[in-house]
Amino acid sequence: MKNLAIIIATLLALILSSCTEVIDPIINTPLQPANSLNDFDYMGDQHNEAVQYLLDNFSDEIAARQATNPLGAEAFIFQEALKYAKVDSVYYMEFRHLLDMGSDDLFARKNFFDIKKLSQIPPYNPFERLQLQLVIDDVTQMPHSTTKEVNAIITKIIALESKYLNNEDIENDAAFFGTLSVMRHSVFLWGHNPNTGGAQYASRPWWQIVLGDCIGAGVGTLLGGPATGVGLGAAVSGALATSEE
C-alpha cells in the first residue's frame, strides 16, 4: 500500500495528459458534471453545495478573520464546512497531522502540487494511485482558459470512471470514485465563468483549488467516510479560494 497523496496526484495527472485529444469535439457551452454511473456522484454535488454555502454565507467573516488571524480564519472555515457535512470537527486536526503541517502552517501556503511531500496521507493501492496521479497531471498540464478545455477535463474524468467501474484493482471505491466525483464537480464550479458560481470568490488559479479539493475529499473519505470527504474537500476549497497564492 502506498501513499494516498501520491495517488490523488496521479489521478489528476492522468486526466489532463489526454484531455487535449478530446477538446475539439467538445461543445463550447458548460458541460454539466453529473455522471449517474458513479455510485458516489452525490459526493461531488454535496461538495459544491457546501462550498457555495460557505462562500455565500461567511465570505465577509472569513475576510475579517484573515486580516488579523489567518490561521484562525482557516480553522473557522473547516469548522463550518465540517458542521455543514454533519461530521466531527476532530477531522480538521487529523487532516493537518496527515499533511504533516506544523502548528502555524496554513493550507493557503500548502504546495498541493508537490505531492511527494504529502507523505503521511493514508494509502490507496498502487493501481489506484497511478490512475489518480495521471488525472492530476492532466489537470495541471493542459490549458485551462476556455470552456472547451474545461469540458474536456470533465469528459476525461467521466471516461475514466466508466473504464474502471467494475475493475477489481479498485479496492477503495468510495475514496477512488468519490475523489473523481469531487474533482469533476470542482472543475465545473471553479473552471467556468469567473464571474459566476464559486469562481467569483477565487483569488488564485482555479486548478490549484481543484487539486486541494481532491486531497481533501480523498483523505477525508479514507479517514471518516464520504461525508468527511465532502466536508474536508469543501473546507480546502474555501481556504484556498479566499486566500492569495
Residue, then its C-alpha position, 0 to 999 in steps of 0.5 A: m500500500k502506498n501513499l494516498a497523496i501520491i495517488i490523488a496526484t496521479l489521478l489528476a495527472l492522468i486526466l489532463s495528459s489526454c484531455t487535449e485529444v478530446i477538446d475539439p469535439i467538445i461543445n463550447t457551452p458548460l458541460q454539466p458534471a453529473n455522471s449517474l454511473n458513479d455510485f458516489d456522484y452525490m459526493g461531488d454535488q454535496h461538495n459544491e453545495a457546501v462550498q457555495y454555502l460557505l462562500d455565500n454565507f461567511s465570505d465577509e467573516i472569513a475576510a475579517r478573520q484573515a486580516t488579523n488571524p489567518l490561521g484562525a480564519e482557516a480553522f473557522i472555515f473547516q469548522e463550518a464546512l465540517k458542521y455543514a457535512k454533519v461530521d466531527s470537527v476532530y477531522y480538521m486536526e487529523f487532516r493537518h497531522l496527515l499533511d504533516m503541517g506544523s502548528d502555524d502552517l496554513f493550507a493557503r501556503k500548502n504546495f498541493f502540487d508537490i505531492k511527494k511531500l504529502s507523505q503521511i496521507p493514508p494509502y490507496n493501492p498502487f493501481e489506484r494511485l497511478q490512475l489518480q496521479l495521471v488525472i492530476d497531471d492532466v489537470t495541471q498540464m493542459p490549458h485551462s482558459t476556455t470552456k472547451e478545455v474545461n469540458a474536456i477535463i470533465t469528459k476525461i474524468i467521466a471516461l475514466e470512471s466508466k473504464y474502471l467501474n467494475n475493475e477489481d484493482i479498485e479496492n477503495d471505491a468510495a475514496f477512488f470514485g468519490t475523489l473523481s466525483v469531487m474533482r469533476h464537480s470542482v472543475f465545473l464550479w471553479g473552471h467556468n465563468p469567473n464571474t459566476g458560481g464559486a469562481q467569483y470568490a477565487s483569488r488564485p488559479w482555479w486548478q490549484i483549488v481543484l487539486g486541494d479539493c481532491i486531497g481533501a475529499g480523498v483523505g477525508t473519505l479514507l479517514g471518516g467516510p464520504a461525508t468527511g470527504v465532502g466536508l474536508g474537500a469543501a473546507v480546502s476549497g474555501a481556504l484556498a479560494t479566499s486566500e492569495e497564492 
